[in-house]
Amino acid sequence: MSTFDTSRTTYGTASAVSRFFAMISDITTSVVAWNDARVTRNALAALSDRELDDIGLSRSDIDAIADRNIIR
């Protein structure tokens, strides 16, 4: 008498697919963070020196503020 086991799964395939989607998620997160920093930098750069002074910033603070929110 012989038996045929049909309950086994391919373990390697599931983890490879999971790693692939995790990598895609990490890339997407990095692109979104980069774009947020770019938008913030452009918005602050468009303000005049007086407007920046009103919110307590100077031109030299723009890069630090924009890069502060990037997820690393």
PQR file of N, CA, C, O and H, with PARSE charges and radii, in Angstrom:
ATOM      1  N   MET A   1       0.847  -1.166   0.000 -0.4000 1.5000
ATOM      2  CA  MET A   1       0.000   0.000   0.000 -0.0000 2.0000
ATOM      3  C   MET A   1       0.898   1.237   0.000  0.5500 1.7000
ATOM      4  O   MET A   1       1.921   1.267   0.684 -0.5500 1.4000
ATOM      5  N   SER A   2       0.521   2.232  -0.751 -0.4000 1.5000
ATOM      6  CA  SER A   2       1.286   3.471  -0.793 -0.0000 2.0000
ATOM      7  C   SER A   2       0.377   4.645  -0.460  0.5500 1.7000
ATOM      8  O   SER A   2      -0.839   4.598  -0.648 -0.5500 1.4000
ATOM      9  H   SER A   2      -0.311   2.208  -1.307  0.4000 1.0000
ATOM     10  N   THR A   3       1.007   5.690   0.038 -0.4000 1.5000
ATOM     11  CA  THR A   3       0.239   6.897   0.371 -0.0000 2.0000
ATOM     12  C   THR A   3       0.833   8.081  -0.375  0.5500 1.7000
ATOM     13  O   THR A   3       1.989   8.064  -0.796 -0.5500 1.4000
ATOM     14  H   THR A   3       1.994   5.728   0.191  0.4000 1.0000
ATOM     15  N   PHE A   4       0.029   9.082  -0.520 -0.4000 1.5000
ATOM     16  CA  PHE A   4       0.447  10.299  -1.197 -0.0000 2.0000
ATOM     17  C   PHE A   4       0.097  11.477  -0.299  0.5500 1.7000
ATOM     18  O   PHE A   4      -1.078  11.727  -0.032 -0.5500 1.4000
ATOM     19  H   PHE A   4      -0.911   9.096  -0.178  0.4000 1.0000
ATOM     20  N   ASP A   5       1.102  12.194   0.164 -0.4000 1.5000
ATOM     21  CA  ASP A   5       0.891  13.308   1.094 -0.0000 2.0000
ATOM     22  C   ASP A   5       0.672  14.591   0.299  0.5500 1.7000
ATOM     23  O   ASP A   5       1.562  15.031  -0.430 -0.5500 1.4000
ATOM     24  H   ASP A   5       2.056  11.991  -0.053  0.4000 1.0000
ATOM     25  N   THR A   6      -0.498  15.188   0.436 -0.4000 1.5000
ATOM     26  CA  THR A   6      -0.824  16.418  -0.298 -0.0000 2.0000
ATOM     27  C   THR A   6      -0.861  17.645   0.605  0.5500 1.7000
ATOM     28  O   THR A   6      -1.236  18.727   0.153 -0.5500 1.4000
ATOM     29  H   THR A   6      -1.221  14.831   1.028  0.4000 1.0000
ATOM     30  N   SER A   7      -0.484  17.500   1.858 -0.4000 1.5000
ATOM     31  CA  SER A   7      -0.585  18.634   2.779 -0.0000 2.0000
ATOM     32  C   SER A   7       0.707  19.433   2.883  0.5500 1.7000
ATOM     33  O   SER A   7       0.741  20.417   3.622 -0.5500 1.4000
ATOM     34  H   SER A   7      -0.179  16.622   2.225  0.4000 1.0000
ATOM     35  N   ARG A   8       1.747  19.066   2.195 -0.4000 1.5000
ATOM     36  CA  ARG A   8       3.011  19.788   2.277 -0.0000 2.0000
ATOM     37  C   ARG A   8       2.961  21.060   1.429  0.5500 1.7000
ATOM     38  O   ARG A   8       2.309  21.116   0.386 -0.5500 1.4000
ATOM     39  H   ARG A   8       1.720  18.266   1.595  0.4000 1.0000
ATOM     40  N   THR A   9       3.663  22.059   1.907 -0.4000 1.5000
ATOM     41  CA  THR A   9       3.771  23.309   1.162 -0.0000 2.0000
ATOM     42  C   THR A   9       5.224  23.533   0.779  0.5500 1.7000
ATOM     43  O   THR A   9       6.123  22.873   1.301 -0.5500 1.4000
ATOM     44  H   THR A   9       4.193  22.014   2.754  0.4000 1.0000
ATOM     45  N   THR A  10       5.441  24.428  -0.098 -0.4000 1.5000
ATOM     46  CA  THR A  10       6.808  24.782  -0.478 -0.0000 2.0000
ATOM     47  C   THR A  10       7.242  25.952   0.379  0.5500 1.7000
ATOM     48  O   THR A  10       6.911  27.101   0.087 -0.5500 1.4000
ATOM     49  H   THR A  10       4.711  24.964  -0.522  0.4000 1.0000
ATOM     50  N   TYR A  11       7.970  25.666   1.422 -0.4000 1.5000
ATOM     51  CA  TYR A  11       8.342  26.679   2.403 -0.0000 2.0000
ATOM     52  C   TYR A  11       9.249  27.755   1.812  0.5500 1.7000
ATOM     53  O   TYR A  11       9.110  28.930   2.154 -0.5500 1.4000
ATOM     54  H   TYR A  11       8.238  24.732   1.659  0.4000 1.0000
ATOM     55  N   GLY A  12      10.144  27.388   0.961 -0.4000 1.5000
ATOM     56  CA  GLY A  12      11.067  28.351   0.391 -0.0000 2.0000
ATOM     57  C   GLY A  12      10.377  29.398  -0.459  0.5500 1.7000
ATOM     58  O   GLY A  12      10.789  30.558  -0.467 -0.5500 1.4000
ATOM     59  H   GLY A  12      10.257  26.434   0.684  0.4000 1.0000
ATOM     60  N   THR A  13       9.342  29.010  -1.168 -0.4000 1.5000
ATOM     61  CA  THR A  13       8.637  29.947  -2.034 -0.0000 2.0000
ATOM     62  C   THR A  13       7.931  31.029  -1.226  0.5500 1.7000
ATOM     63  O   THR A  13       7.962  32.202  -1.597 -0.5500 1.4000
ATOM     64  H   THR A  13       9.008  28.067  -1.161  0.4000 1.0000
ATOM     65  N   ALA A  14       7.301  30.642  -0.129 -0.4000 1.5000
ATOM     66  CA  ALA A  14       6.571  31.610   0.690 -0.0000 2.0000
ATOM     67  C   ALA A  14       7.515  32.659   1.274  0.5500 1.7000
ATOM     68  O   ALA A  14       7.186  33.845   1.283 -0.5500 1.4000
ATOM     69  H   ALA A  14       7.276  29.689   0.173  0.4000 1.0000
ATOM     70  N   SER A  15       8.665  32.244   1.753 -0.4000 1.5000
ATOM     71  CA  SER A  15       9.578  33.214   2.352 -0.0000 2.0000
ATOM     72  C   SER A  15      10.220  34.102   1.277  0.5500 1.7000
ATOM     73  O   SER A  15      10.482  35.279   1.525 -0.5500 1.4000
ATOM     74  H   SER A  15       8.932  31.280   1.745  0.4000 1.0000
ATOM     75  N   ALA A  16      10.471  33.548   0.097 -0.4000 1.5000
ATOM     76  CA  ALA A  16      11.039  34.361  -0.980 -0.0000 2.0000
ATOM     77  C   ALA A  16      10.051  35.437  -1.422  0.5500 1.7000
ATOM     78  O   ALA A  16      10.435  36.582  -1.660 -0.5500 1.4000
ATOM     79  H   ALA A  16      10.258  32.592  -0.104  0.4000 1.0000
ATOM     80  N   VAL A  17       8.798  35.067  -1.530 -0.4000 1.5000
ATOM     81  CA  VAL A  17       7.766  36.034  -1.916 -0.0000 2.0000
ATOM     82  C   VAL A  17       7.621  37.097  -0.832  0.5500 1.7000
ATOM     83  O   VAL A  17       7.469  38.280  -1.139 -0.5500 1.4000
ATOM     84  H   VAL A  17       8.486  34.136  -1.337  0.4000 1.0000
ATOM     85  N   SER A  18       7.668  36.686   0.421 -0.4000 1.5000
ATOM     86  CA  SER A  18       7.570  37.633   1.532 -0.0000 2.0000
ATOM     87  C   SER A  18       8.739  38.615   1.519  0.5500 1.7000
ATOM     88  O   SER A  18       8.545  39.815   1.712 -0.5500 1.4000
ATOM     89  H   SER A  18       7.791  35.726   0.670  0.4000 1.0000
ATOM     90  N   ARG A  19       9.955  38.109   1.292 -0.4000 1.5000
ATOM     91  CA  ARG A  19      11.121  38.990   1.224 -0.0000 2.0000
ATOM     92  C   ARG A  19      11.019  39.954   0.047  0.5500 1.7000
ATOM     93  O   ARG A  19      11.409  41.117   0.156 -0.5500 1.4000
ATOM     94  H   ARG A  19      10.113  37.134   1.135  0.4000 1.0000
ATOM     95  N   PHE A  20      10.497  39.471  -1.072 -0.4000 1.5000
ATOM     96  CA  PHE A  20      10.339  40.328  -2.243 -0.0000 2.0000
ATOM     97  C   PHE A  20       9.390  41.482  -1.945  0.5500 1.7000
ATOM     98  O   PHE A  20       9.701  42.633  -2.252 -0.5500 1.4000
ATOM     99  H   PHE A  20      10.180  38.527  -1.161  0.4000 1.0000
ATOM    100  N   PHE A  21       8.234  41.187  -1.350 -0.4000 1.5000
ATOM    101  CA  PHE A  21       7.278  42.245  -1.052 -0.0000 2.0000
ATOM    102  C   PHE A  21       7.780  43.170   0.056  0.5500 1.7000
ATOM    103  O   PHE A  21       7.441  44.353   0.066 -0.5500 1.4000
ATOM    104  H   PHE A  21       7.981  40.252  -1.100  0.4000 1.0000
ATOM    105  N   ALA A  22       8.578  42.653   0.985 -0.4000 1.5000
ATOM    106  CA  ALA A  22       9.176  43.510   2.007 -0.0000 2.0000
ATOM    107  C   ALA A  22      10.162  44.476   1.358  0.5500 1.7000
ATOM    108  O   ALA A  22      10.227  45.645   1.740 -0.5500 1.4000
ATOM    109  H   ALA A  22       8.853  41.692   0.978  0.4000 1.0000
ATOM    110  N   MET A  23      10.930  43.998   0.380 -0.4000 1.5000
ATOM    111  CA  MET A  23      11.875  44.859  -0.322 -0.0000 2.0000
ATOM    112  C   MET A  23      11.126  45.948  -1.101  0.5500 1.7000
ATOM    113  O   MET A  23      11.534  47.109  -1.086 -0.5500 1.4000
ATOM    114  H   MET A  23      10.877  43.049   0.069  0.4000 1.0000
ATOM    115  N   ILE A  24      10.040  45.582  -1.778 -0.4000 1.5000
ATOM    116  CA  ILE A  24       9.230  46.563  -2.509 -0.0000 2.0000
ATOM    117  C   ILE A  24       8.658  47.601  -1.540  0.5500 1.7000
ATOM    118  O   ILE A  24       8.618  48.791  -1.852 -0.5500 1.4000
ATOM    119  H   ILE A  24       9.708  44.638  -1.790  0.4000 1.0000
ATOM    120  N   SER A  25       8.223  47.153  -0.386 -0.4000 1.5000
ATOM    121  CA  SER A  25       7.680  48.065   0.620 -0.0000 2.0000
ATOM    122  C   SER A  25       8.759  49.027   1.121  0.5500 1.7000
ATOM    123  O   SER A  25       8.494  50.217   1.289 -0.5500 1.4000
ATOM    124  H   SER A  25       8.256  46.186  -0.133  0.4000 1.0000
ATOM    125  N   ASP A  26       9.969  48.524   1.359 -0.4000 1.5000
ATOM    126  CA  ASP A  26      11.070  49.381   1.808 -0.0000 2.0000
ATOM    127  C   ASP A  26      11.427  50.426   0.755  0.5500 1.7000
ATOM    128  O   ASP A  26      11.676  51.585   1.086 -0.5500 1.4000
ATOM    129  H   ASP A  26      10.185  47.557   1.222  0.4000 1.0000
ATOM    130  N   ILE A  27      11.451  50.019  -0.500 -0.4000 1.5000
ATOM    131  CA  ILE A  27      11.760  50.955  -1.581 -0.0000 2.0000
ATOM    132  C   ILE A  27      10.688  52.030  -1.668  0.5500 1.7000
ATOM    133  O   ILE A  27      10.995  53.213  -1.817 -0.5500 1.4000
ATOM    134  H   ILE A  27      11.248  49.078  -0.768  0.4000 1.0000
ATOM    135  N   THR A  28       9.434  51.618  -1.574 -0.4000 1.5000
ATOM    136  CA  THR A  28       8.320  52.569  -1.637 -0.0000 2.0000
ATOM    137  C   THR A  28       8.395  53.564  -0.480  0.5500 1.7000
ATOM    138  O   THR A  28       8.182  54.761  -0.673 -0.5500 1.4000
ATOM    139  H   THR A  28       9.184  50.658  -1.453  0.4000 1.0000
ATOM    140  N   THR A  29       8.694  53.075   0.708 -0.4000 1.5000
ATOM    141  CA  THR A  29       8.811  53.943   1.879 -0.0000 2.0000
ATOM    142  C   THR A  29       9.934  54.960   1.695  0.5500 1.7000
ATOM    143  O   THR A  29       9.784  56.128   2.054 -0.5500 1.4000
ATOM    144  H   THR A  29       8.867  52.103   0.865  0.4000 1.0000
ATOM    145  N   SER A  30      11.051  54.518   1.139 -0.4000 1.5000
ATOM    146  CA  SER A  30      12.180  55.425   0.902 -0.0000 2.0000
ATOM    147  C   SER A  30      11.841  56.502  -0.124  0.5500 1.7000
ATOM    148  O   SER A  30      12.212  57.664   0.044 -0.5500 1.4000
ATOM    149  H   SER A  30      11.172  53.569   0.847  0.4000 1.0000
ATOM    150  N   VAL A  31      11.144  56.119  -1.175 -0.4000 1.5000
ATOM    151  CA  VAL A  31      10.768  57.089  -2.222 -0.0000 2.0000
ATOM    152  C   VAL A  31       9.779  58.113  -1.655  0.5500 1.7000
ATOM    153  O   VAL A  31       9.892  59.305  -1.938 -0.5500 1.4000
ATOM    154  H   VAL A  31      10.842  55.176  -1.312  0.4000 1.0000
ATOM    155  N   VAL A  32       8.827  57.658  -0.868 -0.4000 1.5000
ATOM    156  CA  VAL A  32       7.843  58.574  -0.272 -0.0000 2.0000
ATOM    157  C   VAL A  32       8.536  59.538   0.689  0.5500 1.7000
ATOM    158  O   VAL A  32       8.226  60.730   0.689 -0.5500 1.4000
ATOM    159  H   VAL A  32       8.735  56.689  -0.638  0.4000 1.0000
ATOM    160  N   ALA A  33       9.463  59.047   1.503 -0.4000 1.5000
ATOM    161  CA  ALA A  33      10.185  59.920   2.430 -0.0000 2.0000
ATOM    162  C   ALA A  33      11.031  60.936   1.679  0.5500 1.7000
ATOM    163  O   ALA A  33      11.080  62.106   2.059 -0.5500 1.4000
ATOM    164  H   ALA A  33       9.715  58.080   1.503  0.4000 1.0000
ATOM    165  N   TRP A  34      11.696  60.500   0.617 -0.4000 1.5000
ATOM    166  CA  TRP A  34      12.501  61.420  -0.191 -0.0000 2.0000
ATOM    167  C   TRP A  34      11.618  62.513  -0.805  0.5500 1.7000
ATOM    168  O   TRP A  34      11.990  63.687  -0.817 -0.5500 1.4000
ATOM    169  H   TRP A  34      11.656  59.550   0.309  0.4000 1.0000
ATOM    170  N   ASN A  35      10.452  62.118  -1.311 -0.4000 1.5000
ATOM    171  CA  ASN A  35       9.559  63.093  -1.935 -0.0000 2.0000
ATOM    172  C   ASN A  35       9.022  64.079  -0.902  0.5500 1.7000
ATOM    173  O   ASN A  35       8.902  65.269  -1.193 -0.5500 1.4000
ATOM    174  H   ASN A  35      10.150  61.165  -1.301  0.4000 1.0000
ATOM    175  N   ASP A  36       8.701  63.608   0.289 -0.4000 1.5000
ATOM    176  CA  ASP A  36       8.241  64.517   1.348 -0.0000 2.0000
ATOM    177  C   ASP A  36       9.319  65.545   1.697  0.5500 1.7000
ATOM    178  O   ASP A  36       9.019  66.725   1.883 -0.5500 1.4000
ATOM    179  H   ASP A  36       8.798  62.642   0.526  0.4000 1.0000
ATOM    180  N   ALA A  37      10.563  65.100   1.784 -0.4000 1.5000
ATOM    181  CA  ALA A  37      11.659  66.023   2.077 -0.0000 2.0000
ATOM    182  C   ALA A  37      11.827  67.024   0.948  0.5500 1.7000
ATOM    183  O   ALA A  37      12.074  68.205   1.196 -0.5500 1.4000
ATOM    184  H   ALA A  37      10.806  64.142   1.633  0.4000 1.0000
ATOM    185  N   ARG A  38      11.698  66.567  -0.278 -0.4000 1.5000
ATOM    186  CA  ARG A  38      11.829  67.454  -1.443 -0.0000 2.0000
ATOM    187  C   ARG A  38      10.737  68.520  -1.436  0.5500 1.7000
ATOM    188  O   ARG A  38      11.012  69.695  -1.680 -0.5500 1.4000
ATOM    189  H   ARG A  38      11.498  65.608  -0.479  0.4000 1.0000
ATOM    190  N   VAL A  39       9.506  68.116  -1.157 -0.4000 1.5000
ATOM    191  CA  VAL A  39       8.386  69.061  -1.129 -0.0000 2.0000
ATOM    192  C   VAL A  39       8.577  70.072   0.004  0.5500 1.7000
ATOM    193  O   VAL A  39       8.338  71.266  -0.178 -0.5500 1.4000
ATOM    194  H   VAL A  39       9.283  67.161  -0.959  0.4000 1.0000
ATOM    195  N   THR A  40       9.006  69.592   1.170 -0.4000 1.5000
ATOM    196  CA  THR A  40       9.244  70.486   2.306 -0.0000 2.0000
ATOM    197  C   THR A  40      10.342  71.488   1.977  0.5500 1.7000
ATOM    198  O   THR A  40      10.208  72.682   2.244 -0.5500 1.4000
ATOM    199  H   THR A  40       9.200  68.622   1.318  0.4000 1.0000
ATOM    200  N   ARG A  41      11.432  70.989   1.391 -0.4000 1.5000
ATOM    201  CA  ARG A  41      12.556  71.865   1.028 -0.0000 2.0000
ATOM    202  C   ARG A  41      12.108  72.941   0.036  0.5500 1.7000
ATOM    203  O   ARG A  41      12.458  74.111   0.190 -0.5500 1.4000
ATOM    204  H   ARG A  41      11.541  70.019   1.174  0.4000 1.0000
ATOM    205  N   ASN A  42      11.344  72.550  -0.971 -0.4000 1.5000
ATOM    206  CA  ASN A  42      10.878  73.519  -1.971 -0.0000 2.0000
ATOM    207  C   ASN A  42       9.917  74.546  -1.373  0.5500 1.7000
ATOM    208  O   ASN A  42       9.980  75.728  -1.710 -0.5500 1.4000
ATOM    209  H   ASN A  42      11.060  71.600  -1.096  0.4000 1.0000
ATOM    210  N   ALA A  43       9.035  74.096  -0.491 -0.4000 1.5000
ATOM    211  CA  ALA A  43       8.082  75.026   0.130 -0.0000 2.0000
ATOM    212  C   ALA A  43       8.799  76.040   1.009  0.5500 1.7000
ATOM    213  O   ALA A  43       8.470  77.226   0.980 -0.5500 1.4000
ATOM    214  H   ALA A  43       8.984  73.136  -0.217  0.4000 1.0000
ATOM    215  N   LEU A  44       9.777  75.587   1.793 -0.4000 1.5000
ATOM    216  CA  LEU A  44      10.511  76.518   2.647 -0.0000 2.0000
ATOM    217  C   LEU A  44      11.405  77.446   1.835  0.5500 1.7000
ATOM    218  O   LEU A  44      11.572  78.614   2.187 -0.5500 1.4000
ATOM    219  H   LEU A  44      10.045  74.624   1.816  0.4000 1.0000
ATOM    220  N   ALA A  45      11.978  76.937   0.756 -0.4000 1.5000
ATOM    221  CA  ALA A  45      12.846  77.765  -0.080 -0.0000 2.0000
ATOM    222  C   ALA A  45      12.056  78.861  -0.788  0.5500 1.7000
ATOM    223  O   ALA A  45      12.615  79.900  -1.137 -0.5500 1.4000
ATOM    224  H   ALA A  45      11.843  75.988   0.470  0.4000 1.0000
ATOM    225  N   ALA A  46      10.764  78.637  -1.000 -0.4000 1.5000
ATOM    226  CA  ALA A  46       9.936  79.632  -1.675 -0.0000 2.0000
ATOM    227  C   ALA A  46       9.554  80.791  -0.760  0.5500 1.7000
ATOM    228  O   ALA A  46       9.092  81.826  -1.243 -0.5500 1.4000
ATOM    229  H   ALA A  46      10.310  77.792  -0.716  0.4000 1.0000
ATOM    230  N   LEU A  47       9.736  80.640   0.541 -0.4000 1.5000
ATOM    231  CA  LEU A  47       9.405  81.713   1.482 -0.0000 2.0000
ATOM    232  C   LEU A  47      10.485  82.793   1.460  0.5500 1.7000
ATOM    233  O   LEU A  47      11.651  82.529   1.170 -0.5500 1.4000
ATOM    234  H   LEU A  47      10.111  79.800   0.933  0.4000 1.0000
ATOM    235  N   SER A  48      10.066  83.995   1.770 -0.4000 1.5000
ATOM    236  CA  SER A  48      11.027  85.094   1.863 -0.0000 2.0000
ATOM    237  C   SER A  48      11.785  84.987   3.188  0.5500 1.7000
ATOM    238  O   SER A  48      11.401  84.228   4.078 -0.5500 1.4000
ATOM    239  H   SER A  48       9.118  84.210   2.005  0.4000 1.0000
ATOM    240  N   ASP A  49      12.866  85.759   3.301 -0.4000 1.5000
ATOM    241  CA  ASP A  49      13.649  85.751   4.543 -0.0000 2.0000
ATOM    242  C   ASP A  49      12.810  86.218   5.722  0.5500 1.7000
ATOM    243  O   ASP A  49      12.953  85.706   6.833 -0.5500 1.4000
ATOM    244  H   ASP A  49      13.177  86.376   2.578  0.4000 1.0000
ATOM    245  N   ARG A  50      11.945  87.180   5.484 -0.4000 1.5000
ATOM    246  CA  ARG A  50      11.088  87.683   6.564 -0.0000 2.0000
ATOM    247  C   ARG A  50      10.090  86.620   7.009  0.5500 1.7000
ATOM    248  O   ARG A  50       9.850  86.452   8.204 -0.5500 1.4000
ATOM    249  H   ARG A  50      11.829  87.596   4.582  0.4000 1.0000
ATOM    250  N   GLU A  51       9.506  85.898   6.045 -0.4000 1.5000
ATOM    251  CA  GLU A  51       8.565  84.833   6.401 -0.0000 2.0000
ATOM    252  C   GLU A  51       9.264  83.707   7.166  0.5500 1.7000
ATOM    253  O   GLU A  51       8.704  83.148   8.109 -0.5500 1.4000
ATOM    254  H   GLU A  51       9.701  86.034   5.074  0.4000 1.0000
ATOM    255  N   LEU A  52      10.482  83.380   6.756 -0.4000 1.5000
ATOM    256  CA  LEU A  52      11.242  82.373   7.485 -0.0000 2.0000
ATOM    257  C   LEU A  52      11.548  82.848   8.898  0.5500 1.7000
ATOM    258  O   LEU A  52      11.470  82.068   9.847 -0.5500 1.4000
ATOM    259  H   LEU A  52      10.937  83.833   5.990  0.4000 1.0000
ATOM    260  N   ASP A  53      11.896  84.120   9.043 -0.4000 1.5000
ATOM    261  CA  ASP A  53      12.173  84.677  10.363 -0.0000 2.0000
ATOM    262  C   ASP A  53      10.928  84.649  11.244  0.5500 1.7000
ATOM    263  O   ASP A  53      11.028  84.438  12.453 -0.5500 1.4000
ATOM    264  H   ASP A  53      11.959  84.754   8.272  0.4000 1.0000
ATOM    265  N   ASP A  54       9.768  84.860  10.652 -0.4000 1.5000
ATOM    266  CA  ASP A  54       8.512  84.823  11.412 -0.0000 2.0000
ATOM    267  C   ASP A  54       8.257  83.445  12.024  0.5500 1.7000
ATOM    268  O   ASP A  54       7.672  83.345  13.102 -0.5500 1.4000
ATOM    269  H   ASP A  54       9.687  85.032   9.670  0.4000 1.0000
ATOM    270  N   ILE A  55       8.686  82.403  11.353 -0.4000 1.5000
ATOM    271  CA  ILE A  55       8.472  81.055  11.897 -0.0000 2.0000
ATOM    272  C   ILE A  55       9.727  80.528  12.614  0.5500 1.7000
ATOM    273  O   ILE A  55       9.791  79.356  12.985 -0.5500 1.4000
ATOM    274  H   ILE A  55       9.161  82.484  10.477  0.4000 1.0000
ATOM    275  N   GLY A  56      10.705  81.395  12.799 -0.4000 1.5000
ATOM    276  CA  GLY A  56      11.886  81.044  13.580 -0.0000 2.0000
ATOM    277  C   GLY A  56      12.933  80.250  12.835  0.5500 1.7000
ATOM    278  O   GLY A  56      13.681  79.489  13.448 -0.5500 1.4000
ATOM    279  H   GLY A  56      10.653  82.347  12.498  0.4000 1.0000
ATOM    280  N   LEU A  57      13.003  80.411  11.519 -0.4000 1.5000
ATOM    281  CA  LEU A  57      13.986  79.686  10.717 -0.0000 2.0000
ATOM    282  C   LEU A  57      14.852  80.650   9.922  0.5500 1.7000
ATOM    283  O   LEU A  57      14.505  81.815   9.726 -0.5500 1.4000
ATOM    284  H   LEU A  57      12.395  81.029  11.021  0.4000 1.0000
ATOM    285  N   SER A  58      15.968  80.141   9.479 -0.4000 1.5000
ATOM    286  CA  SER A  58      16.809  80.889   8.548 -0.0000 2.0000
ATOM    287  C   SER A  58      17.043  80.001   7.329  0.5500 1.7000
ATOM    288  O   SER A  58      16.693  78.821   7.339 -0.5500 1.4000
ATOM    289  H   SER A  58      16.250  79.195   9.639  0.4000 1.0000
ATOM    290  N   ARG A  59      17.626  80.560   6.296 -0.4000 1.5000
ATOM    291  CA  ARG A  59      17.880  79.783   5.075 -0.0000 2.0000
ATOM    292  C   ARG A  59      18.760  78.565   5.355  0.5500 1.7000
ATOM    293  O   ARG A  59      18.597  77.519   4.726 -0.5500 1.4000
ATOM    294  H   ARG A  59      17.911  81.518   6.288  0.4000 1.0000
ATOM    295  N   SER A  60      19.682  78.703   6.291 -0.4000 1.5000
ATOM    296  CA  SER A  60      20.579  77.583   6.592 -0.0000 2.0000
ATOM    297  C   SER A  60      19.872  76.435   7.314  0.5500 1.7000
ATOM    298  O   SER A  60      20.403  75.326   7.371 -0.5500 1.4000
ATOM    299  H   SER A  60      19.814  79.553   6.802  0.4000 1.0000
ATOM    300  N   ASP A  61      18.694  76.683   7.859 -0.4000 1.5000
ATOM    301  CA  ASP A  61      17.941  75.634   8.566 -0.0000 2.0000
ATOM    302  C   ASP A  61      17.115  74.760   7.621  0.5500 1.7000
ATOM    303  O   ASP A  61      16.641  73.702   8.037 -0.5500 1.4000
ATOM    304  H   ASP A  61      18.263  77.584   7.813  0.4000 1.0000
ATOM    305  N   ILE A  62      16.933  75.159   6.393 -0.4000 1.5000
ATOM    306  CA  ILE A  62      16.008  74.472   5.488 -0.0000 2.0000
ATOM    307  C   ILE A  62      16.403  73.019   5.269  0.5500 1.7000
ATOM    308  O   ILE A  62      15.555  72.133   5.377 -0.5500 1.4000
ATOM    309  H   ILE A  62      17.317  76.018   6.056  0.4000 1.0000
ATOM    310  N   ASP A  63      17.669  72.752   4.965 -0.4000 1.5000
ATOM    311  CA  ASP A  63      18.084  71.376   4.715 -0.0000 2.0000
ATOM    312  C   ASP A  63      17.925  70.503   5.958  0.5500 1.7000
ATOM    313  O   ASP A  63      17.505  69.351   5.856 -0.5500 1.4000
ATOM    314  H   ASP A  63      18.358  73.472   4.877  0.4000 1.0000
ATOM    315  N   ALA A  64      18.254  71.041   7.118 -0.4000 1.5000
ATOM    316  CA  ALA A  64      18.128  70.261   8.362 -0.0000 2.0000
ATOM    317  C   ALA A  64      16.671  69.922   8.646  0.5500 1.7000
ATOM    318  O   ALA A  64      16.364  68.809   9.074 -0.5500 1.4000
ATOM    319  H   ALA A  64      18.595  71.977   7.200  0.4000 1.0000
ATOM    320  N   ILE A  65      15.778  70.870   8.412 -0.4000 1.5000
ATOM    321  CA  ILE A  65      14.352  70.638   8.648 -0.0000 2.0000
ATOM    322  C   ILE A  65      13.812  69.606   7.653  0.5500 1.7000
ATOM    323  O   ILE A  65      13.061  68.711   8.040 -0.5500 1.4000
ATOM    324  H   ILE A  65      16.028  71.773   8.065  0.4000 1.0000
ATOM    325  N   ALA A  66      14.179  69.722   6.410 -0.4000 1.5000
ATOM    326  CA  ALA A  66      13.686  68.803   5.382 -0.0000 2.0000
ATOM    327  C   ALA A  66      14.220  67.382   5.602  0.5500 1.7000
ATOM    328  O   ALA A  66      13.491  66.410   5.408 -0.5500 1.4000
ATOM    329  H   ALA A  66      14.789  70.449   6.096  0.4000 1.0000
ATOM    330  N   ASP A  67      15.476  67.263   6.003 -0.4000 1.5000
ATOM    331  CA  ASP A  67      16.074  65.939   6.180 -0.0000 2.0000
ATOM    332  C   ASP A  67      15.720  65.297   7.512  0.5500 1.7000
ATOM    333  O   ASP A  67      15.938  64.099   7.692 -0.5500 1.4000
ATOM    334  H   ASP A  67      16.068  68.053   6.161  0.4000 1.0000
ATOM    335  N   ARG A  68      15.190  66.053   8.432 -0.4000 1.5000
ATOM    336  CA  ARG A  68      14.839  65.533   9.760 -0.0000 2.0000
ATOM    337  C   ARG A  68      13.742  64.467   9.668  0.5500 1.7000
ATOM    338  O   ARG A  68      13.735  63.522  10.456 -0.5500 1.4000
ATOM    339  H   ARG A  68      15.013  67.026   8.287  0.4000 1.0000
ATOM    340  N   ASN A  69      12.825  64.609   8.725 -0.4000 1.5000
ATOM    341  CA  ASN A  69      11.680  63.700   8.657 -0.0000 2.0000
ATOM    342  C   ASN A  69      11.920  62.470   7.795  0.5500 1.7000
ATOM    343  O   ASN A  69      11.016  61.648   7.644 -0.5500 1.4000
ATOM    344  H   ASN A  69      12.831  65.376   8.084  0.4000 1.0000
ATOM    345  N   ILE A  70      13.104  62.320   7.227 -0.4000 1.5000
ATOM    346  CA  ILE A  70      13.381  61.153   6.388 -0.0000 2.0000
ATOM    347  C   ILE A  70      13.562  59.929   7.268  0.5500 1.7000
ATOM    348  O   ILE A  70      14.325  59.952   8.234 -0.5500 1.4000
ATOM    349  H   ILE A  70      13.838  62.988   7.349  0.4000 1.0000
ATOM    350  N   ILE A  71      12.864  58.877   6.931 -0.4000 1.5000
ATOM    351  CA  ILE A  71      12.980  57.618   7.664 -0.0000 2.0000
ATOM    352  C   ILE A  71      14.206  56.874   7.158  0.5500 1.7000
ATOM    353  O   ILE A  71      14.319  56.608   5.961 -0.5500 1.4000
ATOM    354  H   ILE A  71      12.244  58.858   6.146  0.4000 1.0000
ATOM    355  N   ARG A  72      15.100  56.544   8.031 -0.4000 1.5000
ATOM    356  CA  ARG A  72      16.325  55.846   7.629 -0.0000 2.0000
ATOM    357  C   ARG A  72      16.373  54.496   8.249  0.5500 1.7000
ATOM    358  O   ARG A  72      17.328  53.751   8.033 -0.5500 1.4000
ATOM    359  H   ARG A  72      15.008  56.760   9.003  0.4000 1.0000
TER
END
